[in-house]
Amino acid sequence: MRLAGAGGPKKNGSDRNAAIPLDRRGGCAIKKSCEATLNAQTGWSELNGVGEPAGSGKAVKRCTETIRMVGPMLNSDHPVRSSQRIPSATFLEVASTPLLDKGNRCRFTMSSCLDNTPATAPPASALQRGAATVYFVLFTIVILGFIALATDVGRMYLIQGELQNAADAAALAAALQLNGTTNALTHAGDSVTASFDSTTGNDNRFNLRQNSIEIPAGLLASRETTYFANRDEAVGNLNGGQAGGVDWDSGIYPKYVRVQITAQAPVLFAQLLTRITDQLPSITASAIAGLSSPMCSVCGIEPLAIVDPSQGTDVIHFGFTLGQFYTFYLDRSQQTPNAPVTPTALQDTLGVVPYLVLNHLPGTGAELDIDGQMFVMGANGISRSENVTAETVEVAYPDLAGNVTAPVGQDILCGLNTRFGVDPAENACSTLDSGEFAALSPLFGADSDIGADTYAAGVGLQDYATEYDGSTRRVITVPVIDAIDTLNVLGFRQFLLEMSSTVTQGLDPSLTSGAFRIQYIGTVVPLRCGGIAGVCTITNGGVGRVVLH
């Protein structure tokens, strides 16, 4: 394209117009009307001499079409890549009539100007100026979005962990109370409540310990506790609501507890994504705790091994009946220095079962003489560092004869009496072993339920499931062996110590046979010491400890 002034092109062929100066912004310094004719490079011929008279309809039509075709090209914002001139205006307007001038040429009126110098493409940087700002804004928004999401998700994971820890602790505390008594669920519920008691300062909290679960402030929180008779139902949250003490006929009682906690998370940005601004997201955590599988090795139990009354015919209860009362007595081989005695069944009991003291260290007082050690074994069992393992061979306590001053049976009864809160100074125990038992007795606490009353089964015969409500100090866990001479450990079972009918409290320590009454309760009380793993293959049930499931 070339530009000509009003007088047309110069005779020497050069343009009359000089290059029109541009301002700093690249616009025209002088606005000027220009006459434009088409360059041969555009593929159009000049309208001069087209043969149509000026003002004729055909000439006007061709001129109009020419303007329509050339106008968009001259109005382009892109650089011209040929010898065409670069327009700096944004639009070329069609002049007022007539469209053809006196020289029979199309007339253009340009609102700005055209540079009549050869076209030069502007640098790429000029065309891309401002693109970095756009990208920066976009990436900033994306990064801020990820940061916001990470902040909220991280906080929710943190709260999830806090709630899970709280549920675990509450479930474990409650499961320790599930021992088959009528009031077990009441004590379990108290343990759960205690784990969330904000007045202690040691309660389980959430949201960086800012919010209490029991008394939430600002963030809503709730908890639910459910009890189950078996593990599968607890895991599936089915048939919950088990209650009451152990049923002696079926052996069913609440063994597992499920604690579920739900709390709100104080997120900042998630609400914008969900478009729900009036409701915070909730997080739920749950935990199940209860008895483990039978333990192979146990510690801290009583070293009073009883002989299997069924002689191998009953691998589950070893001839005992759940809820029934029996008489235990020290085997004749260990009754010394007194003459051995085989007692008859004590009042209101079904039969007599011998027990044997195994060769283990007591829980405390290993430096004591043998009488003192027998007393401590009756009072507190064996040391927690001493294990008794199923399906292994045990050893009877040696060298009793000639090394004790008091009857071994009486030593054990005096120790067992501490579980009833009986002071040795007030009975026959005061003169045994030179009065040493009176000094040892304060080291051991009594059960919170000493059973000193007349019950449905008789004087002092307290039913564990329906009438007992103690701290289980009167519950003894003992090994069951196949015979006195072989001492193969078959498993472990539990019994409730019952008060003697001949005294007002506790056991009768005058019996040199070491006889006392018990109730068989199976394996309902969780132990706190022992291991599940081992080489034994217990398939007949057994004692367990509380674990998370």
C-alpha positions in Angstrom: 0.0 0.0 0.0 1.2 3.5 -0.7 -0.1 6.8 0.5 -0.5 9.9 -1.7 -1.4 13.4 -0.8 -4.2 15.4 -2.2 -2.2 16.3 -5.2 -1.6 12.6 -6.1 1.8 11.0 -6.7 4.9 13.1 -7.6 6.1 12.9 -11.2 9.3 11.3 -10.2 7.4 8.4 -8.7 8.2 9.2 -5.1 5.5 9.8 -2.5 4.6 13.4 -1.8 4.1 12.4 1.8 7.0 12.3 4.2 6.9 9.8 7.0 4.4 11.0 9.6 6.1 11.3 13.0 4.9 9.0 15.9 4.7 10.0 19.5 6.2 8.1 22.5 3.3 5.8 22.7 3.5 4.8 19.0 0.5 6.9 18.0 0.3 9.7 15.4 1.8 13.0 16.3 -0.4 14.7 13.6 -3.8 13.5 12.6 -4.2 13.9 8.8 -6.5 12.8 6.1 -4.8 10.8 3.5 -5.7 9.6 0.1 -4.8 6.0 -0.4 -4.5 4.0 -3.5 -3.9 0.3 -3.9 -0.5 -1.0 -4.4 0.0 -3.6 -7.1 1.2 -6.1 -4.4 -2.3 -6.3 -3.0 -3.6 -7.8 -6.1 -5.8 -4.8 -6.8 -5.5 -2.3 -9.7 -5.9 1.4 -9.3 -9.3 2.6 -10.0 -7.9 5.3 -12.4 -9.0 4.6 -15.9 -11.3 1.7 -15.1 -13.6 2.8 -17.8 -16.6 3.7 -15.6 -17.4 7.4 -15.5 -17.0 9.1 -12.1 -20.1 8.8 -10.0 -21.4 5.9 -12.0 -23.0 3.2 -10.1 -20.5 0.5 -11.1 -17.5 2.7 -10.2 -19.0 3.5 -6.8 -19.8 -0.2 -6.2 -16.2 -1.2 -7.0 -14.8 1.5 -4.8 -17.1 0.4 -2.0 -16.0 -3.2 -2.4 -12.4 -2.2 -2.5 -12.7 -0.3 0.8 -14.4 -3.2 2.4 -11.6 -5.5 1.3 -8.7 -3.3 2.1 -10.1 -1.7 5.2 -9.7 -4.8 7.4 -6.2 -5.3 6.1 -5.2 -1.8 7.0 -7.0 -2.1 10.3 -5.0 -5.1 11.4 -3.2 -5.0 14.7 -0.6 -7.5 13.5 2.6 -6.5 11.7 2.6 -6.5 7.9 5.3 -9.0 6.8 5.7 -7.5 3.2 6.4 -4.1 1.7 3.1 -2.9 2.9 2.9 0.0 5.2 2.0 -0.6 8.9 -1.1 1.2 10.1 -1.0 2.8 13.5 -4.7 3.6 13.5 -7.3 1.2 14.6 -9.9 1.8 11.9 -10.2 3.4 8.4 -13.5 5.0 7.8 -15.2 5.4 4.4 -15.2 9.1 3.4 -18.4 10.9 3.0 -19.8 10.9 -0.5 -18.7 11.0 -3.2 -16.7 7.8 -2.8 -14.7 8.6 -5.9 -12.7 11.7 -6.0 -12.1 13.9 -9.2 -9.2 11.6 -10.1 -11.6 8.6 -10.2 -9.8 7.2 -7.2 -11.3 5.7 -4.0 -11.0 8.1 -1.1 -10.1 6.9 2.4 -10.1 9.0 5.5 -7.8 7.7 8.3 -8.5 8.7 11.9 -4.8 8.5 12.7 -2.0 8.0 10.2 0.1 5.5 8.3 3.8 5.2 8.4 5.2 5.4 4.8 8.4 3.7 5.7 9.0 -0.1 5.1 7.3 -2.3 7.6 9.3 -3.5 10.6 8.0 -6.1 13.0 8.0 -5.0 16.7 10.1 -7.1 19.1 8.5 -10.1 20.7 9.0 -8.6 24.2 6.8 -5.7 23.2 4.0 -8.0 22.1 4.3 -10.1 25.3 4.5 -7.2 27.7 2.4 -7.9 30.8 2.1 -11.7 30.3 4.4 -12.4 33.3 2.0 -10.5 35.6 -0.9 -12.6 34.4 1.0 -15.8 34.9 2.2 -14.7 38.3 -1.3 -13.9 39.5 -2.6 -17.2 38.2 0.2 -19.2 39.9 -0.2 -17.2 43.1 -3.9 -18.1 43.3 -3.2 -21.8 42.6 -0.3 -21.9 45.2 -2.5 -20.1 47.8 -5.2 -22.6 47.1 -2.9 -25.5 47.8 -1.5 -23.8 50.9 -5.1 -23.3 52.2 -6.0 -26.9 51.4 -2.9 -28.2 53.1 -3.6 -26.1 56.1 -7.1 -27.4 56.5 -6.3 -31.0 55.6 -3.3 -31.0 58.0 -5.5 -29.7 60.8 -8.1 -32.3 60.2 -5.5 -35.0 60.2 -4.2 -33.6 63.5 -7.7 -33.6 65.1 -8.3 -37.1 63.7 -5.2 -38.3 65.5 -6.2 -36.6 68.8 -9.7 -38.0 68.7 -8.2 -41.5 67.9 -5.9 -41.3 70.9 -8.8 -40.2 73.1 -11.0 -43.1 71.9 -8.2 -45.6 72.4 -7.5 -44.4 75.9 -11.2 -44.4 76.9 -11.8 -47.9 75.4 -8.8 -49.4 77.2 -9.8 -47.9 80.5 -13.4 -49.1 80.1 -12.3 -52.6 79.0 -10.3 -53.1 82.2 -13.5 -52.9 84.1 -15.3 -55.5 82.0 -14.9 -58.4 84.5 -18.3 -60.0 84.4 -19.9 -58.4 87.5 -23.3 -56.8 87.5 -21.8 -53.3 88.1 -19.0 -53.7 85.6 -20.6 -51.5 83.0 -21.1 -48.8 85.6 -17.4 -48.8 86.5 -16.5 -48.9 82.8 -18.7 -45.9 82.1 -17.0 -44.1 85.1 -13.6 -44.9 83.6 -14.7 -43.4 80.2 -16.0 -40.3 81.9 -12.8 -39.9 83.9 -10.7 -40.0 80.7 -12.6 -36.8 79.5 -12.9 -35.1 82.9 -11.6 -31.5 82.2 -11.3 -30.7 85.9 -8.3 -33.0 86.2 -6.1 -31.3 83.6 -5.2 -34.7 82.3 -8.2 -35.3 80.1 -8.0 -36.2 76.4 -8.7 -33.1 74.3 -8.6 -32.1 70.6 -7.7 -29.2 68.4 -4.2 -28.8 69.9 -5.7 -29.6 73.3 -7.7 -26.4 73.2 -11.1 -28.1 73.2 -12.6 -30.5 75.7 -14.5 -33.5 74.4 -16.8 -33.7 77.4 -17.5 -29.9 77.6 -16.8 -28.5 74.2 -16.6 -24.7 73.7 -17.2 -23.4 70.2 -16.8 -26.7 68.5 -19.4 -29.4 69.0 -18.2 -32.9 70.2 -20.0 -36.0 71.3 -19.1 -39.6 72.3 -20.9 -42.9 72.4 -20.0 -46.0 74.4 -21.4 -49.5 73.4 -20.7 -52.9 74.9 -20.6 -56.3 73.1 -20.4 -60.0 74.0 -18.0 -61.0 71.2 -15.3 -59.3 69.1 -17.0 -59.7 65.6 -20.1 -57.9 66.8 -18.0 -55.1 68.2 -16.0 -54.7 65.0 -19.2 -54.7 63.0 -21.1 -52.6 65.5 -23.9 -55.1 65.7 -26.1 -56.3 68.6 -24.6 -53.8 71.0 -26.1 -53.0 74.4 -24.9 -56.1 76.3 -25.4 -55.6 80.0 -25.3 -57.4 83.4 -22.9 -59.9 85.0 -21.7 -63.1 83.5 -24.4 -65.7 82.8 -23.1 -68.9 84.5 -25.1 -71.1 82.1 -23.8 -69.6 78.8 -20.7 -67.8 80.0 -21.9 -64.7 78.1 -21.1 -61.2 79.4 -19.9 -57.9 78.0 -16.3 -58.4 77.0 -15.7 -55.7 74.5 -16.4 -51.9 74.4 -16.6 -49.6 71.5 -16.0 -45.9 72.0 -16.8 -43.5 69.2 -16.1 -39.7 69.3 -17.3 -37.1 66.8 -16.1 -33.5 66.8 -16.1 -30.5 64.5 -12.9 -29.3 62.8 -12.2 -25.5 62.8 -11.2 -25.3 59.1 -10.6 -21.9 57.5 -10.8 -22.5 53.7 -12.7 -25.8 53.2 -16.0 -24.0 53.7 -15.2 -21.8 50.6 -14.7 -24.9 48.5 -17.9 -26.6 49.7 -19.9 -23.3 49.7 -21.3 -24.3 53.1 -20.4 -21.5 55.5 -22.8 -22.3 58.3 -21.6 -25.8 59.1 -18.1 -27.1 60.0 -16.9 -30.5 58.8 -17.1 -33.3 61.4 -14.4 -35.9 62.2 -15.2 -39.3 63.7 -12.8 -41.7 65.5 -13.7 -45.0 67.1 -11.8 -47.7 69.1 -12.6 -51.2 70.3 -11.0 -52.8 73.3 -11.5 -56.0 75.1 -10.0 -59.4 76.0 -7.2 -60.7 73.9 -6.8 -64.3 72.8 -5.6 -66.7 75.6 -2.1 -65.9 76.9 0.6 -68.5 76.8 2.7 -66.9 79.6 1.4 -65.0 82.6 3.0 -63.2 85.5 1.9 -61.8 88.8 -0.5 -64.7 89.4 -0.8 -66.9 92.4 1.7 -69.9 92.4 -0.9 -72.2 93.8 -1.2 -74.8 91.0 -4.4 -76.9 91.2 -4.7 -80.5 90.0 -7.2 -81.1 87.1 -10.2 -82.6 88.9 -11.5 -84.1 85.6 -8.1 -85.9 85.0 -8.1 -84.8 81.3 -11.8 -85.5 80.5 -12.8 -81.8 80.5 -10.4 -79.5 78.6 -12.5 -76.4 79.0 -13.4 -76.1 82.7 -11.3 -79.1 84.0 -14.3 -80.5 85.8 -15.4 -77.3 87.5 -18.9 -75.8 87.0 -19.2 -72.0 86.5 -20.6 -70.3 89.6 -20.2 -73.3 91.9 -18.2 -73.3 95.2 -15.3 -75.6 96.0 -12.7 -76.2 98.8 -9.0 -75.8 98.0 -6.4 -77.3 100.3 -2.6 -77.6 100.4 -1.4 -80.9 99.0 -0.3 -83.3 101.6 3.2 -83.4 100.2 3.8 -79.8 101.2 2.0 -79.8 104.6 4.8 -79.3 107.0 5.8 -79.3 109.8 2.3 -80.4 110.8 1.0 -83.9 110.2 -0.6 -83.9 106.7 -4.4 -83.7 106.6 -6.9 -84.3 103.8 -9.8 -82.1 104.8 -13.5 -82.7 103.9 -15.3 -80.2 101.9 -16.0 -77.0 103.8 -19.6 -75.8 104.4 -21.7 -75.5 101.2 -19.0 -76.5 98.8 -19.1 -79.3 96.2 -15.8 -81.0 96.8 -12.1 -80.7 97.6 -9.2 -79.9 95.2 -5.5 -79.9 96.2 -3.1 -77.2 95.3 0.7 -77.2 95.2 3.0 -74.2 95.8 5.3 -73.7 92.7 8.9 -72.7 92.9 8.7 -69.0 92.1 9.8 -65.8 93.9 7.2 -63.7 95.6 6.2 -60.3 94.4 8.1 -58.7 97.2 10.3 -59.8 100.1 12.6 -62.3 98.3 15.0 -61.9 101.2 12.4 -63.2 103.7 12.6 -66.7 105.3 10.4 -69.3 103.8 7.5 -68.6 106.1 7.6 -65.0 105.1 7.7 -65.9 101.4 4.7 -68.2 101.7 2.9 -65.3 103.4 3.7 -62.9 100.6 2.8 -65.4 97.9 -0.7 -65.7 99.5 -0.9 -61.9 99.9 0.3 -60.8 96.5 1.2 -63.7 94.3 4.5 -64.1 92.5 6.8 -61.5 91.1 5.9 -59.8 87.8 9.3 -60.8 86.5 8.4 -64.5 87.0 6.4 -66.2 84.3 4.3 -69.3 84.4 3.9 -70.7 80.8 1.2 -73.1 79.6 2.2 -76.4 78.1 5.5 -76.5 80.1 6.6 -78.4 83.1 6.7 -76.6 86.4 8.7 -77.3 89.6 7.2 -77.6 93.1 8.6 -75.3 95.8 11.5 -77.3 97.3 13.0 -77.9 100.8 9.9 -76.9 102.8 10.3 -79.6 105.3 12.6 -78.6 108.1 12.9 -75.0 106.9 9.7 -73.5 108.2 8.6 -72.8 111.7 4.9 -72.5 111.1 2.6 -74.8 109.1 2.9 -73.8 105.4 -0.9 -74.0 105.0 -1.3 -71.4 107.8 1.4 -69.1 106.3 -0.6 -69.1 103.0 -4.0 -68.5 104.8 -2.5 -65.5 106.7 -1.3 -64.0 103.4 -4.6 -64.5 101.7 -6.4 -62.8 104.6 -4.8 -59.5 103.7 -7.1 -59.5 100.7 -10.1 -59.4 103.2 -8.4 -56.6 105.2 -7.8 -58.9 108.2 -5.1 -57.8 110.6 -2.8 -60.7 111.5 -2.4 -59.3 115.0 -6.1 -60.2 115.7 -6.0 -63.9 115.0 -3.7 -67.0 115.0 -1.4 -65.3 112.6 0.0 -63.0 115.3 2.1 -65.7 116.8 3.4 -67.3 113.5 6.9 -66.7 112.3 7.7 -64.7 115.4 5.1 -62.1 114.7 6.6 -61.2 111.3 3.3 -61.3 109.5 1.9 -58.3 111.4 4.8 -56.2 110.1 4.3 -57.4 106.5 0.5 -57.0 106.4 0.4 -53.2 105.9 2.2 -53.6 102.6 -0.8 -55.2 101.0 -4.2 -53.6 100.5 -7.6 -55.2 100.9 -10.3 -55.8 98.3 -13.0 -53.0 98.2 -15.6 -55.8 98.7 -14.5 -58.1 101.6 -17.7 -60.3 101.3 -18.4 -60.4 105.0 -22.1 -61.1 104.9 -24.7 -63.8 104.4 -25.6 -64.3 100.8 -28.1 -66.4 98.8 -25.7 -69.3 98.7 -24.9 -69.2 102.5 -22.8 -67.4 105.0 -19.9 -65.7 103.2 -20.6 -67.4 99.9 -20.9 -64.4 97.6 -21.9 -64.8 94.0 -19.3 -63.1 91.8 -21.7 -62.3 89.0 -24.6 -60.8 90.9 -23.3 -59.9 94.4 -19.6 -59.1 94.2 -18.6 -55.5 93.4 -14.9 -55.2 94.4 -11.5 -54.4 93.0 -10.8 -58.1 92.2 -8.1 -58.4 94.9 -10.1 -61.5 96.0 -9.8 -63.0 92.6 -7.0 -65.5 92.2 -5.5 -66.7 88.9 -3.9 -70.1 89.2 -2.3 -72.7 86.9 -4.1 -76.0 86.3 -1.7 -79.0 86.2 -2.3 -82.5 85.1 -0.9 -84.2 88.3 1.2 -83.6 91.3 4.1 -85.7 90.1 4.3 -84.5 86.5 3.3 -80.8 86.9 2.4 -80.2 83.2 0.6 -76.8 83.0 -2.6 -77.2 81.1 -3.9 -73.6 81.3 -5.0 -70.9 83.8 -8.3 -70.4 85.5 -9.8 -67.9 88.0 -11.6 -68.2 91.3 -13.2 -65.8 93.9 -12.0 -66.2 97.5 -14.9 -66.7 99.8 -15.1 -65.9 103.5 -14.9 -68.8 105.9 -18.2 -69.7 107.7 -16.3 -70.1 111.0 -15.0 -66.5 111.3 -16.6 -63.1 111.1 -14.2 -61.9 108.4 -11.8 -63.5 105.9 -10.4 -67.0 106.1 -9.9 -69.2 109.1 -6.0 -69.2 109.6 -6.2 -72.0 112.2 -6.5 -74.7 109.5 -3.1 -76.3 109.1 -4.3 -77.9 105.8 -4.5 -74.4 104.3 -8.1 -75.0 103.3 -10.4 -72.2 102.0 -13.6 -71.8 100.0 -13.7 -70.5 96.4 -16.1 -69.9 93.6 -15.2 -70.9 90.1 -15.6 -67.9 87.7 -13.7 -69.1 84.6 -11.5 -66.5 82.9 -13.5 -63.3 83.2 -11.0 -60.9 84.8 -8.4 -59.3 82.5 -4.8 -59.7 83.6 -2.3 -56.9 83.5 0.9 -59.0 83.1 1.7 -61.7 80.5 2.3 -62.4 76.9 0.1 -63.5 74.1 2.8 -64.8 71.7 4.6 -68.0 72.4 5.1 -71.6 71.5 2.0 -72.9 73.2 -1.2 -73.8 71.3 -3.9 -73.1 73.7 -7.2 -74.1 72.2 -9.3 -74.5 75.3 -9.7 -70.8 76.2 -7.8 -69.1 78.9 -7.1 -65.8 80.6 -6.3 -62.7 78.5 -5.4 -59.1 78.8 -7.0 -56.0 77.5 -5.9 -55.0 74.0 -7.2 -52.8 71.2 -9.0 -54.6 68.3 
